Amino acid sequence: MATILHLPHLLTDDVVGSASSGVAKRQFTAYDGFFIHRLETVKAKAQETSDEFETARKRAKKCKQAFERVRKERFDRFMNCFEHVSNKIDDIYKVSLSLSTSL
């Protein structure tokens, strides 16, 4: 979105030939000031964007860590439940088999 300025009036023979005159120097200085201001504005915007990116990156990292923590907790709880149920089913089958063989 950079704006490109065309300044053909500065490149005429009159201005180039009279570049040593005070008016031409002031014109160039004015344009230099404009471009310096524009550069500072762009640098500030780039810094702001960089700061926003870092903030978003840190926030995303925290969210990912929270997600992974919940994911691990859910997995651990599921495995505890699964082991408990598996052990109970195993006990039931053992009792069931022992009763059926004794009859």
C-alpha positions as YAML, in Angstrom:
chain: A
units: angstrom
residues:
- id: 1
  name: MET
  ca: [0.00, 0.00, 0.00]
- id: 2
  name: ALA
  ca: [2.96, 2.29, -0.42]
- id: 3
  name: THR
  ca: [2.22, 5.50, -2.23]
- id: 4
  name: ILE
  ca: [4.61, 6.31, -5.02]
- id: 5
  name: LEU
  ca: [4.89, 9.99, -5.73]
- id: 6
  name: HIS
  ca: [5.91, 11.20, -9.13]
- id: 7
  name: LEU
  ca: [7.68, 14.52, -8.99]
- id: 8
  name: PRO
  ca: [8.43, 15.35, -12.64]
- id: 9
  name: HIS
  ca: [8.41, 19.10, -11.97]
- id: 10
  name: LEU
  ca: [11.53, 18.67, -9.82]
- id: 11
  name: LEU
  ca: [13.45, 17.13, -12.68]
- id: 12
  name: THR
  ca: [13.05, 19.97, -15.14]
- id: 13
  name: ASP
  ca: [16.12, 21.78, -16.39]
- id: 14
  name: ASP
  ca: [15.12, 24.91, -14.50]
- id: 15
  name: VAL
  ca: [15.09, 23.25, -11.12]
- id: 16
  name: VAL
  ca: [18.09, 21.02, -11.78]
- id: 17
  name: GLY
  ca: [20.05, 23.95, -13.18]
- id: 18
  name: SER
  ca: [19.13, 26.17, -10.27]
- id: 19
  name: ALA
  ca: [19.59, 23.49, -7.64]
- id: 20
  name: SER
  ca: [22.02, 25.74, -5.87]
- id: 21
  name: SER
  ca: [19.33, 28.38, -5.42]
- id: 22
  name: GLY
  ca: [17.62, 28.64, -2.04]
- id: 23
  name: VAL
  ca: [14.13, 27.98, -3.42]
- id: 24
  name: ALA
  ca: [15.12, 24.70, -5.02]
- id: 25
  name: LYS
  ca: [16.97, 23.62, -1.87]
- id: 26
  name: ARG
  ca: [13.91, 24.41, 0.22]
- id: 27
  name: GLN
  ca: [11.74, 22.38, -2.15]
- id: 28
  name: PHE
  ca: [14.06, 19.41, -1.89]
- id: 29
  name: THR
  ca: [14.25, 19.84, 1.88]
- id: 30
  name: ALA
  ca: [10.46, 19.96, 2.09]
- id: 31
  name: TYR
  ca: [10.19, 16.76, 0.10]
- id: 32
  name: ASP
  ca: [12.97, 15.19, 2.17]
- id: 33
  name: GLY
  ca: [11.04, 16.13, 5.29]
- id: 34
  name: PHE
  ca: [7.90, 14.59, 3.83]
- id: 35
  name: PHE
  ca: [9.71, 11.36, 3.00]
- id: 36
  name: ILE
  ca: [11.42, 11.26, 6.39]
- id: 37
  name: HIS
  ca: [8.05, 11.71, 8.07]
- id: 38
  name: ARG
  ca: [6.57, 9.02, 5.82]
- id: 39
  name: LEU
  ca: [9.45, 6.68, 6.67]
- id: 40
  name: GLU
  ca: [8.95, 7.27, 10.40]
- id: 41
  name: THR
  ca: [5.23, 6.58, 10.00]
- id: 42
  name: VAL
  ca: [5.92, 3.33, 8.18]
- id: 43
  name: LYS
  ca: [8.51, 2.29, 10.78]
- id: 44
  name: ALA
  ca: [6.03, 3.00, 13.57]
- id: 45
  name: LYS
  ca: [3.34, 0.98, 11.80]
- id: 46
  name: ALA
  ca: [5.79, -1.89, 11.25]
- id: 47
  name: GLN
  ca: [6.72, -1.85, 14.94]
- id: 48
  name: GLU
  ca: [3.06, -1.77, 15.93]
- id: 49
  name: THR
  ca: [2.32, -4.70, 13.64]
- id: 50
  name: SER
  ca: [5.30, -6.59, 15.03]
- id: 51
  name: ASP
  ca: [4.10, -5.97, 18.59]
- id: 52
  name: GLU
  ca: [0.59, -7.13, 17.70]
- id: 53
  name: PHE
  ca: [2.04, -10.27, 16.11]
- id: 54
  name: GLU
  ca: [4.11, -11.05, 19.22]
- id: 55
  name: THR
  ca: [1.05, -10.54, 21.43]
- id: 56
  name: ALA
  ca: [-1.04, -12.83, 19.22]
- id: 57
  name: ARG
  ca: [1.75, -15.43, 19.12]
- id: 58
  name: LYS
  ca: [2.04, -15.46, 22.92]
- id: 59
  name: ARG
  ca: [-1.72, -15.71, 23.27]
- id: 60
  name: ALA
  ca: [-1.85, -18.59, 20.79]
- id: 61
  name: LYS
  ca: [0.94, -20.36, 22.67]
- id: 62
  name: LYS
  ca: [-0.99, -20.04, 25.96]
- id: 63
  name: CYS
  ca: [-4.14, -21.35, 24.29]
- id: 64
  name: LYS
  ca: [-2.26, -24.32, 22.85]
- id: 65
  name: GLN
  ca: [-0.74, -25.12, 26.25]
- id: 66
  name: ALA
  ca: [-4.18, -24.95, 27.87]
- id: 67
  name: PHE
  ca: [-5.61, -27.20, 25.16]
- id: 68
  name: GLU
  ca: [-2.79, -29.74, 25.60]
- id: 69
  name: ARG
  ca: [-3.26, -29.69, 29.38]
- id: 70
  name: VAL
  ca: [-7.00, -30.39, 29.05]
- id: 71
  name: ARG
  ca: [-6.33, -33.03, 26.41]
- id: 72
  name: LYS
  ca: [-3.87, -34.86, 28.67]
- id: 73
  name: GLU
  ca: [-6.22, -34.61, 31.65]
- id: 74
  name: ARG
  ca: [-9.10, -36.07, 29.59]
- id: 75
  name: PHE
  ca: [-6.86, -38.87, 28.31]
- id: 76
  name: ASP
  ca: [-5.67, -39.72, 31.84]
- id: 77
  name: ARG
  ca: [-9.23, -39.75, 33.17]
- id: 78
  name: PHE
  ca: [-10.41, -41.91, 30.29]
- id: 79
  name: MET
  ca: [-7.56, -44.38, 30.81]
- id: 80
  name: ASN
  ca: [-8.30, -44.59, 34.57]
- id: 81
  name: CYS
  ca: [-11.95, -45.26, 33.82]
- id: 82
  name: PHE
  ca: [-11.10, -47.77, 31.09]
- id: 83
  name: GLU
  ca: [-8.68, -49.68, 33.34]
- id: 84
  name: HIS
  ca: [-11.25, -49.78, 36.15]
- id: 85
  name: VAL
  ca: [-13.99, -51.07, 33.83]
- id: 86
  name: SER
  ca: [-11.59, -53.53, 32.20]
- id: 87
  name: ASN
  ca: [-10.56, -54.93, 35.58]
- id: 88
  name: LYS
  ca: [-14.19, -55.26, 36.72]
- id: 89
  name: ILE
  ca: [-15.19, -57.01, 33.49]
- id: 90
  name: ASP
  ca: [-12.20, -59.32, 33.86]
- id: 91
  name: ASP
  ca: [-13.25, -60.15, 37.41]
- id: 92
  name: ILE
  ca: [-16.84, -60.82, 36.29]
- id: 93
  name: TYR
  ca: [-15.70, -63.18, 33.52]
- id: 94
  name: LYS
  ca: [-13.38, -65.04, 35.89]
- id: 95
  name: VAL
  ca: [-16.18, -65.50, 38.41]
- id: 96
  name: SER
  ca: [-18.58, -66.46, 35.65]
- id: 97
  name: LEU
  ca: [-16.17, -69.04, 34.22]
- id: 98
  name: SER
  ca: [-15.38, -70.51, 37.60]
- id: 99
  name: LEU
  ca: [-19.09, -70.90, 38.38]
- id: 100
  name: SER
  ca: [-19.88, -72.49, 35.02]
- id: 101
  name: THR
  ca: [-17.05, -75.04, 35.34]
- id: 102
  name: SER
  ca: [-18.05, -75.97, 38.85]
- id: 103
  name: LEU
  ca: [-21.61, -76.78, 37.81]
...
